[in-house]
Amino acid sequence: MNGISNNKDVPHIGGQRAPYVHLQLRAYKAGSRFDKPMQDAVRFLSDDALVNVAAYYASLDVPLPATPGAAKSAKPDALSAGKAAATGCDAIKLQTYTADTITMDIDRPEFRIAGGLWDGRTLHDLYQEAQTPYEWHAALFARAAERGVTLFSSPFDETAVDLLDELGAPAFKIASFEAVDLPLIRYAAGKGKPLIISTGMASLAEIETARSAALEAGAAGVVLLHCVSSYPAALSDANVRTIADMAQRFDGPVGLSDHTHGTAASVAAVALGASVIEKHFTLARADGGPDAAFSLEPAEFAALVRDCKDAWTALGTAHYDVLGSERGSLQFRRSLYVSADVRAGEPLTRANVRSIRPGNGLPPAELEAVLGRPAARDLKRGEPLAWDLIGGSAG
């Protein structure tokens, strides 16, 4: 991951030190209404299209599609993960919770969602559908390690932290809604790994408190992600200028957890110094799922990865000298040329000297010094003007 100013001090995952893009993926339980793309479920991360994504300049963090239910007979999905990794993302992120570790099965008004994609559903019902079963995690991490793919997750309670730590997760992601759960942050930080903390809904004071709690509890580093906790988030609410401000305020690596449609916000975030991009992923929005509406399909995610990496590469450094790649063009800059035949001793005027391309003559800045001075010899139209072709002072 790359911070705005101090690349060498940024905590890294899987060897990464350049900007880091991950994908959030979920795997659906067999037999659920979102099972259509999940039939080939034995070879998780064994797809031929899978690539090692450990060394990119800009990194894309891809969460796995939302995972309903926990049938013990169900297996992690090969198709989802293979296609996710084939997008070129630098990591895949899961979410590790059960409905009962994140909420309670209570039908009171405050436990029911009003408006948006999940209108009318209870929290327990939604999370029951969206969870990635704990019993899938070992197979997911083993296969990811086998294929050289960085896999980590968002824990939502201490049991999830312990599970992920045992499986060798290289970092923990703290979701926006948990950014105020200081005991959870401290517990995760106590494992001595980097924390990525989303900051949706959080005030500056809450962000500082969460960050300080993580560092004081032993986190190897903290990356803050600007986030709008709206699903999907409107581009007009994205406010990605916050990224540069956040980097300056907290003097560390920052990024974007992007819930907008499309890729514009993520690319803009990289241009403003984002080190991490998180974006949701799905094989097909038409297949449905809790986060399908604001997830990218494989071709779209591949474009996001490419565009973010290209944006990072294009940033370069502030530079005002001639680049090596420009040297061949120097010969075509404007310079002073004889534009009409001139006899020896005749004065040089605007009628017989012009600034044109290419650049073999005197610099155009010398035009006033040349005008009125005599030709030292006969000059032919098309000759580059040089000082040895010019006589004494103007007459």
Buried (B, 14 or more C-beta within 10 A) or exposed (E): BBBBEEBEEBBBBBEBBBBBBBBBBBBBBBEBEBBEBBEBBEBBBBBEEBBEBBEBBBBBBBBBBBBBBBEEEBBBBBBBBBBBBBBBBBBBBBBBBBBEBBBEEEEEEEBBBEEEBBEEBBBBBBBBBBBBBBEBBEBBBBBBBEBBBBBBBBBBBEBBBBBBBEBEBBBBBBBBBBBBBBEBBBBBBBBEBBBBBBBBBBEEEBBBBBBEBBBEBEBBBBBBBBBBBBBBBEBEEBEBEBBBBBBEBBEBBBBBBBBBBBBBBBBBBBBBBBBBBBBBBBBBBEBBBBBBBBBBBBEBBBBBBBBBBBBBEEBEEEEEEEEEEEEEEEEEEBBBBBBEBBEEEBBBEEEBBBBBEEBBBBEBEBBEEBBEBBBBEEBEEEBBBEEEBBBEEEE
